[in-house]
């Protein structure tokens, strides 16, 4: 008997407790329907904390929320804003929030009348931060902008304007705020110019780009300044030989300020022409491959730059010529080794036409001398003496001979020009003697036919060559 009494007793207690809870909900609901919201809330609180009935708990929470909302409306009607805020906050519903923003806004108005700016901003901040769907936000942001301008808080004013423009571009308050932002623009422009003067271009650009997104009467000036800074940055990259960046920054300059298009195009051509000049120097040094590398650098800035294309074509032609010139030079060297100087001379001349380098020019000079030396060495040796400095040697010798004849008449004897073999290949001696009763003159030079060089073998011969050793000292 005792075993079934305990569960049954527990069942009766549970049933009684459930009935008690339902009665509590019923009382709360009755008070709610009779607009007795304070008492209704009390019963709803007790019911919600004790019930396990999820469905009824939800209904209780909704009706409790509505009770708080209705209490808030009563306080709202009496303009008791702070109490109304408390009730609306506890209601925790969308429509309560829609009323609560008005309460904060009204409190801000009161604070403004009392010149309590700190309290005004506090109320505005709450609405902006916690009630983002409020229809009052555009007006609040506009009011905050005016306050920030008065307080010289430029950053906050611009921050609020940014929100206005980005979220409420068509709102009347956005347009009304524009004159205040125009008041701030000179400050930002002045700051940008200071950064620009210090070379802090990236910081300056960030400020300018931020402000350029919004409508302002300074828009054109801002975009022009962005273009100017990009041009300065492009020139810096150019000096560092970062040509890809140079092009990028010039393009950015034109994007923000199209009026700079002709200027940037001119600068790009000037830079490219600089590459062309450097390439031309390599051409003069007979280094076409290095020249081509320089010419191709123009394509980073100006793809298919016509001048560079033409220069590259010319350089490639030179490469072909140099290759052929080298082949002709090798043929000439082969004939030179075989002492076939006429044939060597022919190929050296052909090589020089394609590649006019000093080495080949000297070879042509030597081969030409050797051809004459082989053909008529004695005559060639004599001609070298006679032709030296436009005939200065025979002219001086003949002057001496004429003077001696005036003094000694027929007693003067002359050997005439004599050419003798000397030691060494293609080496000869050229002599001229004047014999008189009192004094004799012996002129003698060694002549190198290969190099067409003259070496005086005594002081008198040296004097005939017009060599002044005193001046040399």
C-alpha positions as a printed NumPy array, in Angstrom:
array([[   0.   ,    0.   ,    0.   ],
       [   2.718,    2.423,    0.981],
       [   4.616,    1.949,   -2.301],
       [   1.959,    3.567,   -4.477],
       [   1.167,    6.445,   -2.099],
       [   4.462,    8.306,   -2.641],
       [   4.279,    8.606,   -6.48 ],
       [   0.626,    9.479,   -6.272],
       [   1.32 ,   12.204,   -3.735],
       [   4.052,   13.605,   -6.015],
       [   1.589,   13.594,   -8.91 ],
       [  -0.966,   15.554,   -6.858],
       [   1.68 ,   18.098,   -5.836],
       [   2.806,   18.553,   -9.454],
       [  -0.749,   18.987,  -10.613],
       [  -1.405,   21.511,   -7.878],
       [   1.799,   23.396,   -8.719],
       [   0.886,   23.437,  -12.4  ],
       [  -2.536,   24.749,  -11.611],
       [  -0.952,   27.392,   -9.427],
       [   1.341,   28.501,  -12.285],
       [  -1.495,   28.626,  -14.773],
       [  -3.49 ,   30.699,  -12.31 ],
       [  -0.516,   33.086,  -12.049],
       [  -0.433,   33.465,  -15.845],
       [  -4.209,   33.934,  -15.91 ],
       [  -3.991,   36.721,  -13.317],
       [  -1.163,   38.424,  -15.217],
       [  -3.118,   38.222,  -18.456],
       [  -6.271,   39.633,  -16.828],
       [  -4.323,   42.608,  -15.435],
       [  -2.707,   43.062,  -18.835],
       [  -6.115,   43.23 ,  -20.548],
       [  -7.294,   45.77 ,  -17.962],
       [  -4.194,   47.978,  -18.629],
       [  -2.872,   47.23 ,  -15.147],
       [   0.617,   46.883,  -16.579],
       [   2.704,   47.2  ,  -13.422],
       [   0.835,   44.368,  -11.623],
       [   0.702,   42.342,  -14.84 ],
       [   4.502,   42.63 ,  -15.196],
       [   4.982,   41.424,  -11.623],
       [   2.885,   38.287,  -12.236],
       [   4.512,   37.703,  -15.636],
       [   7.964,   37.834,  -14.018],
       [   6.994,   35.263,  -11.39 ],
       [   5.334,   33.015,  -13.953],
       [   8.232,   33.121,  -16.431],
       [  10.832,   32.225,  -13.801],
       [   8.818,   29.207,  -12.58 ],
       [   7.009,   27.699,  -15.566],
       [   8.164,   24.814,  -17.717],
       [   5.465,   25.519,  -20.277],
       [   7.448,   26.948,  -23.187],
       [   4.445,   28.08 ,  -25.193],
       [   2.88 ,   29.996,  -22.304],
       [   6.266,   31.43 ,  -21.35 ],
       [   6.608,   32.889,  -24.855],
       [   3.15 ,   34.456,  -24.651],
       [   4.009,   35.84 ,  -21.216],
       [   7.235,   37.386,  -22.494],
       [   5.459,   39.041,  -25.408],
       [   2.706,   40.464,  -23.205],
       [   5.23 ,   41.612,  -20.616],
       [   7.144,   43.391,  -23.409],
       [   3.937,   45.072,  -24.544],
       [   3.217,   46.091,  -20.945],
       [   6.592,   47.829,  -20.679],
       [   5.966,   49.444,  -24.055],
       [   2.577,   50.791,  -22.938],
       [   4.1  ,   52.15 ,  -19.738],
       [   6.751,   53.792,  -21.866],
       [   4.11 ,   55.39 ,  -24.069],
       [   2.414,   56.887,  -21.019],
       [   5.7  ,   58.422,  -19.87 ],
       [   6.421,   59.496,  -23.446],
       [   3.086,   61.343,  -23.568],
       [   4.01 ,   63.097,  -20.321],
       [   7.475,   63.948,  -21.774],
       [   9.154,   62.072,  -18.991],
       [  11.884,   60.982,  -21.375],
       [  14.268,   59.212,  -19.038],
       [  11.518,   57.062,  -17.47 ],
       [  10.105,   56.353,  -20.916],
       [  13.576,   55.25 ,  -22.059],
       [  13.751,   52.819,  -19.159],
       [  10.401,   51.24 ,  -20.047],
       [  11.189,   51.119,  -23.769],
       [  14.54 ,   49.539,  -22.999],
       [  12.831,   46.812,  -20.912],
       [  10.253,   46.272,  -23.662],
       [  13.132,   45.252,  -25.926],
       [  11.114,   45.45 ,  -29.156],
       [  11.45 ,   47.143,  -32.529],
       [   8.604,   49.556,  -31.919],
       [  10.014,   50.389,  -28.485],
       [  13.363,   51.22 ,  -30.109],
       [  11.563,   53.464,  -32.573],
       [  10.188,   55.449,  -29.658],
       [  13.33 ,   55.294,  -27.578],
       [  15.39 ,   57.163,  -30.209],
       [  12.896,   60.033,  -29.971],
       [  13.377,   60.107,  -26.194],
       [  17.148,   60.41 ,  -26.537],
       [  16.669,   63.005,  -29.238],
       [  14.383,   65.056,  -26.975],
       [  16.911,   64.779,  -24.148],
       [  19.546,   66.057,  -26.56 ],
       [  17.331,   69.048,  -27.364],
       [  16.968,   69.846,  -23.672],
       [  20.731,   69.54 ,  -23.178],
       [  21.307,   71.832,  -26.16 ],
       [  19.023,   74.491,  -24.626],
       [  21.081,   74.225,  -21.462],
       [  24.269,   74.466,  -23.555],
       [  25.355,   71.077,  -22.227],
       [  27.161,   69.93 ,  -25.368],
       [  28.652,   66.914,  -23.664],
       [  25.181,   65.62 ,  -22.783],
       [  23.92 ,   66.393,  -26.278],
       [  26.678,   64.297,  -27.834],
       [  26.13 ,   61.517,  -25.308],
       [  22.478,   61.174,  -26.366],
       [  23.344,   61.405,  -30.052],
       [  26.053,   58.767,  -29.658],
       [  23.621,   56.343,  -28.062],
       [  21.192,   56.595,  -30.969],
       [  23.908,   56.247,  -33.628],
       [  25.622,   53.339,  -31.861],
       [  22.634,   51.368,  -30.544],
       [  19.696,   52.288,  -32.748],
       [  21.161,   52.07 ,  -36.277],
       [  17.746,   51.887,  -37.979],
       [  16.551,   55.17 ,  -36.508],
       [  15.195,   57.652,  -39.037],
       [  16.715,   60.407,  -36.932],
       [  20.323,   59.428,  -37.666],
       [  20.793,   61.719,  -40.728],
       [  19.621,   64.718,  -38.701],
       [  21.728,   63.646,  -35.723],
       [  24.835,   63.308,  -37.896],
       [  24.154,   66.727,  -39.386],
       [  23.799,   68.224,  -35.905],
       [  26.986,   66.502,  -34.756],
       [  28.83 ,   67.922,  -37.756],
       [  27.777,   71.45 ,  -36.789],
       [  28.869,   70.855,  -33.203],
       [  32.205,   69.346,  -34.314],
       [  32.885,   72.324,  -36.576],
       [  32.19 ,   74.69 ,  -33.658],
       [  34.491,   72.608,  -31.443],
       [  37.138,   72.512,  -34.203],
       [  36.96 ,   68.706,  -34.161],
       [  37.619,   68.323,  -37.885],
       [  38.173,   64.581,  -37.801],
       [  34.806,   63.888,  -36.133],
       [  32.982,   66.257,  -38.466],
       [  34.445,   64.569,  -41.494],
       [  33.772,   61.112,  -40.029],
       [  30.081,   61.95 ,  -39.612],
       [  29.915,   63.411,  -43.103],
       [  31.419,   60.213,  -44.483],
       [  28.632,   58.2  ,  -42.817],
       [  26.015,   60.607,  -44.15 ],
       [  27.313,   60.407,  -47.703],
       [  27.842,   56.655,  -47.763],
       [  24.579,   55.616,  -46.065],
       [  22.232,   58.495,  -46.865],
       [  23.464,   60.044,  -50.149],
       [  20.004,   61.332,  -51.148],
       [  19.   ,   62.671,  -47.739],
       [  18.361,   66.398,  -47.345],
       [  20.677,   66.562,  -44.344],
       [  23.527,   65.202,  -46.457],
       [  23.17 ,   68.141,  -48.828],
       [  22.787,   70.575,  -45.932],
       [  26.081,   69.34 ,  -44.446],
       [  28.1  ,   70.102,  -47.577],
       [  28.856,   73.772,  -46.714],
       [  30.284,   72.699,  -43.362],
       [  32.56 ,   70.179,  -45.075],
       [  33.673,   72.883,  -47.496],
       [  34.707,   74.879,  -44.433],
       [  36.986,   71.992,  -43.405],
       [  38.556,   71.371,  -46.808],
       [  41.142,   74.186,  -46.636],
       [  42.444,   72.594,  -43.436],
       [  42.873,   69.21 ,  -45.121],
       [  44.441,   70.78 ,  -48.192],
       [  46.861,   72.738,  -45.999],
       [  47.766,   69.533,  -44.16 ],
       [  48.305,   67.753,  -47.473],
       [  50.572,   70.514,  -48.776],
       [  52.664,   70.325,  -45.605],
       [  53.021,   66.548,  -46.003],
       [  53.856,   67.013,  -49.668],
       [  56.615,   69.512,  -48.839],
       [  58.091,   66.953,  -46.419],
       [  57.966,   64.25 ,  -49.074],
       [  55.361,   62.209,  -47.188],
       [  53.424,   61.514,  -50.346],
       [  51.574,   58.377,  -49.259],
       [  50.108,   60.071,  -46.185],
       [  49.084,   63.039,  -48.311],
       [  47.458,   60.751,  -50.868],
       [  45.469,   58.904,  -48.223],
       [  43.949,   62.144,  -46.952],
       [  43.204,   63.414,  -50.443],
       [  41.637,   60.161,  -51.591],
       [  39.494,   59.992,  -48.476],
       [  38.101,   63.479,  -49.   ],
       [  37.811,   63.085,  -52.776],
       [  35.055,   60.495,  -52.388],
       [  32.59 ,   63.093,  -51.186],
       [  30.918,   66.035,  -52.933],
       [  32.663,   69.322,  -52.23 ],
       [  33.367,   72.516,  -54.131],
       [  37.082,   71.677,  -53.702],
       [  36.744,   68.422,  -55.655],
       [  38.638,   69.632,  -58.739],
       [  41.474,   71.036,  -56.648],
       [  41.729,   67.796,  -54.671],
       [  41.913,   65.646,  -57.808],
       [  44.525,   67.962,  -59.324],
       [  46.627,   67.706,  -56.182],
       [  46.397,   63.904,  -56.261],
       [  47.669,   64.022,  -59.841],
       [  50.58 ,   66.291,  -58.851],
       [  51.631,   63.977,  -56.033],
       [  51.543,   60.938,  -58.297],
       [  53.788,   62.776,  -60.753],
       [  56.28 ,   63.501,  -57.965],
       [  56.185,   59.844,  -56.931],
       [  56.712,   58.79 ,  -60.552],
       [  59.824,   60.973,  -60.81 ],
       [  61.235,   59.434,  -57.632],
       [  60.693,   55.918,  -58.983],
       [  62.289,   57.002,  -62.256],
       [  65.396,   58.174,  -60.375],
       [  65.506,   54.744,  -58.696],
       [  65.144,   53.086,  -62.117],
       [  61.869,   51.454,  -61.02 ],
       [  60.302,   52.043,  -64.401],
       [  57.232,   49.834,  -63.897],
       [  56.288,   51.942,  -60.865],
       [  57.114,   55.095,  -62.814],
       [  54.571,   54.146,  -65.465],
       [  52.016,   53.11 ,  -62.842],
       [  52.219,   56.458,  -61.031],
       [  52.058,   58.491,  -64.248],
       [  48.905,   56.585,  -65.183],
       [  47.415,   57.262,  -61.747],
       [  48.194,   60.953,  -62.196],
       [  46.224,   61.015,  -65.447],
       [  43.363,   59.014,  -63.914],
       [  42.823,   61.667,  -61.267],
       [  43.749,   64.642,  -63.439],
       [  43.218,   64.006,  -67.188],
       [  44.732,   67.428,  -67.951],
       [  48.122,   65.883,  -67.126],
       [  47.918,   63.403,  -69.995],
       [  50.019,   65.442,  -72.449],
       [  52.566,   66.238,  -69.726],
       [  52.991,   62.613,  -68.654],
       [  53.236,   61.443,  -72.263],
       [  55.965,   64.025,  -72.866],
       [  57.858,   62.894,  -69.756],
       [  57.597,   59.254,  -70.796],
       [  59.029,   60.145,  -74.208],
       [  61.848,   62.091,  -72.551],
       [  62.718,   59.137,  -70.33 ],
       [  62.553,   56.769,  -73.295],
       [  64.733,   59.109,  -75.361],
       [  67.224,   58.956,  -72.5  ],
       [  67.365,   55.183,  -72.981],
       [  67.866,   55.761,  -76.707],
       [  70.833,   58.07 ,  -76.03 ],
       [  72.397,   55.543,  -73.667],
       [  71.914,   52.853,  -76.287],
       [  73.531,   55.08 ,  -78.919],
       [  76.625,   55.354,  -76.713],
       [  76.932,   51.571,  -76.749],
       [  76.585,   51.648,  -80.538],
       [  79.569,   54.024,  -80.696],
       [  81.463,   51.556,  -78.523],
       [  80.569,   48.782,  -80.988],
       [  78.407,   47.02 ,  -78.371],
       [  75.09 ,   46.425,  -80.173],
       [  73.816,   43.815,  -77.684],
       [  74.066,   46.268,  -74.789],
       [  72.522,   48.949,  -76.974],
       [  69.548,   46.696,  -77.727],
       [  69.068,   46.074,  -73.992],
       [  68.85 ,   49.831,  -73.444],
       [  66.51 ,   50.369,  -76.369],
       [  64.182,   47.63 ,  -75.087],
       [  63.87 ,   49.402,  -71.727],
       [  61.651,   51.944,  -73.471],
       [  58.984,   49.263,  -73.927],
       [  58.363,   49.18 ,  -70.164],
       [  57.112,   52.751,  -70.4  ],
       [  55.982,   52.927,  -74.022],
       [  55.265,   49.554,  -75.66 ],
       [  56.348,   49.491,  -79.326],
       [  57.967,   52.934,  -79.068],
       [  58.699,   53.704,  -82.725],
       [  62.15 ,   55.197,  -82.15 ],
       [  63.247,   52.181,  -80.143],
       [  61.888,   49.725,  -82.71 ],
       [  63.897,   51.471,  -85.425],
       [  67.028,   51.607,  -83.283],
       [  66.773,   47.903,  -82.474],
       [  66.462,   47.1  ,  -86.177],
       [  69.588,   49.172,  -86.87 ],
       [  71.467,   47.526,  -83.998],
       [  70.565,   44.049,  -85.241],
       [  71.816,   45.049,  -88.696],
       [  75.063,   46.201,  -87.088],
       [  75.366,   42.848,  -85.325],
       [  75.112,   41.116,  -88.684],
       [  77.688,   43.497,  -90.143],
       [  80.05 ,   42.962,  -87.219],
       [  79.737,   39.221,  -87.575],
       [  80.553,   39.45 ,  -91.271],
       [  83.344,   41.945,  -90.543],
       [  84.884,   39.463,  -88.116],
       [  84.758,   36.739,  -90.763],
       [  86.485,   39.046,  -93.27 ],
       [  89.065,   39.999,  -90.656],
       [  89.899,   36.338,  -90.057],
       [  90.389,   35.849,  -93.814],
       [  92.665,   38.883,  -93.88 ],
       [  94.706,   37.535,  -90.948],
       [  95.114,   34.238,  -92.757],
       [  96.526,   36.001,  -95.838],
       [  98.713,   38.214,  -93.647],
       [ 100.296,   35.155,  -92.022],
       [ 101.064,   33.861,  -95.5  ],
       [ 102.594,   37.283,  -96.327],
       [ 100.03 ,   37.806,  -99.051],
       [  99.652,   41.438,  -98.152],
       [  97.626,   42.576, -101.161],
       [  94.954,   39.955, -100.469],
       [  95.032,   40.742,  -96.734],
       [  94.637,   44.453,  -97.539],
       [  91.565,   43.719,  -99.645],
       [  89.756,   41.822,  -96.852],
       [  90.79 ,   44.289,  -94.16 ],
       [  89.261,   47.083,  -96.239],
       [  86.024,   45.133,  -96.697],
       [  85.924,   44.384,  -92.968],
       [  86.487,   48.047,  -92.13 ],
       [  83.538,   49.11 ,  -94.275],
       [  81.311,   46.971,  -92.055],
       [  83.043,   47.701,  -88.754],
       [  85.241,   50.795,  -88.605],
       [  87.38 ,   49.99 ,  -85.582],
       [  90.917,   51.36 ,  -84.958],
       [  92.45 ,   47.869,  -85.009],
       [  91.337,   47.234,  -88.603],
       [  92.234,   50.775,  -89.637],
       [  95.774,   50.186,  -88.392],
       [  95.903,   46.857,  -90.217],
       [  94.906,   48.585,  -93.461],
       [  97.66 ,   51.148,  -92.93 ],
       [ 100.3  ,   48.456,  -92.317],
       [  99.142,   46.188,  -95.17 ],
       [  99.198,   49.131,  -97.581],
       [ 102.775,   49.894,  -96.482],
       [ 103.835,   46.274,  -96.875],
       [ 102.324,   46.056, -100.349],
       [ 104.434,   49.065, -101.406],
       [ 107.446,   47.74 ,  -99.52 ],
       [ 107.317,   44.446, -101.372],
       [ 106.759,   46.109, -104.713],
       [ 109.497,   48.803, -104.557],
       [ 111.117,   48.982, -101.111],
       [ 113.869,   51.486, -102.032],
       [ 111.521,   53.935, -103.671],
       [ 109.026,   53.545, -100.852],
       [ 111.689,   54.236,  -98.221],
       [ 112.81 ,   57.358, -100.113],
       [ 109.215,   58.585, -100.521],
       [ 108.651,   58.293,  -96.788],
       [ 111.544,   60.708,  -96.192],
       [ 110.532,   63.056,  -98.985],
       [ 106.868,   63.179,  -97.926],
       [ 107.53 ,   63.675,  -94.208],
       [ 105.679,   66.779,  -92.991],
       [ 104.886,   67.944,  -96.506],
       [ 108.509,   67.698,  -97.638],
       [ 110.215,   69.543,  -94.771],
       [ 113.342,   67.316,  -94.897],
       [ 114.315,   67.784,  -98.58 ],
       [ 113.361,   71.472,  -98.399],
       [ 115.811,   72.119,  -95.533],
       [ 118.553,   70.001,  -97.104],
       [ 118.207,   71.774, -100.467],
       [ 118.328,   75.163,  -98.708],
       [ 121.637,   74.18 ,  -97.07 ],
       [ 122.954,   72.907, -100.381],
       [ 122.015,   76.18 , -102.144],
       [ 123.788,   78.202,  -99.446],
       [ 126.936,   76.108,  -99.805],
       [ 126.91 ,   76.537, -103.598],
       [ 126.67 ,   80.308, -103.121],
       [ 129.736,   80.116, -100.892],
       [ 131.837,   77.511, -102.665],
       [ 130.408,   77.227, -106.123],
       [ 131.487,   74.179, -108.077],
       [ 133.493,   72.906, -105.12 ],
       [ 130.304,   71.63 , -103.512],
       [ 129.482,   67.974, -104.05 ],
       [ 126.245,   66.155, -103.254],
       [ 125.647,   62.417, -102.939],
       [ 121.971,   62.704, -103.788],
       [ 119.461,   60.393, -102.095],
       [ 120.817,   56.981, -101.232],
       [ 118.764,   54.098,  -99.878],
       [ 120.522,   51.183,  -98.214],
       [ 119.354,   48.016,  -96.532],
       [ 119.404,   48.072,  -92.72 ],
       [ 119.127,   45.306,  -90.172],
       [ 115.614,   44.003,  -89.577],
       [ 112.779,   43.159,  -91.948],
       [ 111.474,   46.139,  -93.906],
       [ 114.124,   48.407,  -92.347],
       [ 116.177,   50.738,  -94.589],
       [ 118.594,   53.644,  -94.257],
       [ 118.214,   56.79 ,  -96.303],
       [ 121.236,   59.086,  -96.67 ],
       [ 122.086,   62.456,  -98.182],
       [ 125.602,   63.954,  -98.018],
       [ 126.831,   67.486,  -98.84 ],
       [ 130.622,   67.914,  -99.117],
       [ 132.259,   71.4  ,  -99.142],
       [ 135.878,   72.602,  -98.81 ],
       [ 135.357,   73.693,  -95.205],
       [ 132.429,   71.717,  -93.783],
       [ 130.501,   68.579,  -94.554],
       [ 126.862,   67.59 ,  -93.889],
       [ 125.868,   63.965,  -93.403],
       [ 122.175,   63.226,  -93.159],
       [ 121.02 ,   59.707,  -92.289],
       [ 117.723,   58.134,  -91.152],
       [ 116.51 ,   54.65 ,  -90.471],
       [ 113.092,   54.023,  -92.032],
       [ 110.614,   51.35 ,  -90.924],
       [ 108.584,   50.583,  -94.031],
       [ 106.024,   48.506,  -92.126],
       [ 104.988,   51.303,  -89.775],
       [ 106.15 ,   54.137,  -92.051],
       [ 108.29 ,   55.53 ,  -89.236],
       [ 111.495,   57.604,  -89.431],
       [ 114.329,   57.534,  -86.863],
       [ 117.128,   60.152,  -87.194],
       [ 120.596,   58.669,  -86.621],
       [ 122.388,   61.951,  -85.855],
       [ 121.559,   65.393,  -84.509],
       [ 121.772,   67.068,  -87.876],
       [ 119.192,   64.661,  -89.303],
       [ 117.023,   65.229,  -86.271],
       [ 117.172,   68.97 ,  -86.876],
       [ 115.986,   68.51 ,  -90.44 ],
       [ 112.848,   66.836,  -89.104],
       [ 111.866,   69.983,  -87.194],
       [ 112.216,   68.271,  -83.818],
       [ 112.864,   70.806,  -81.059],
       [ 113.992,   69.005,  -77.911],
       [ 114.134,   72.218,  -75.881],
       [ 110.407,   72.728,  -76.387],
       [ 109.733,   69.14 ,  -75.422],
       [ 111.481,   69.699,  -72.12 ]])
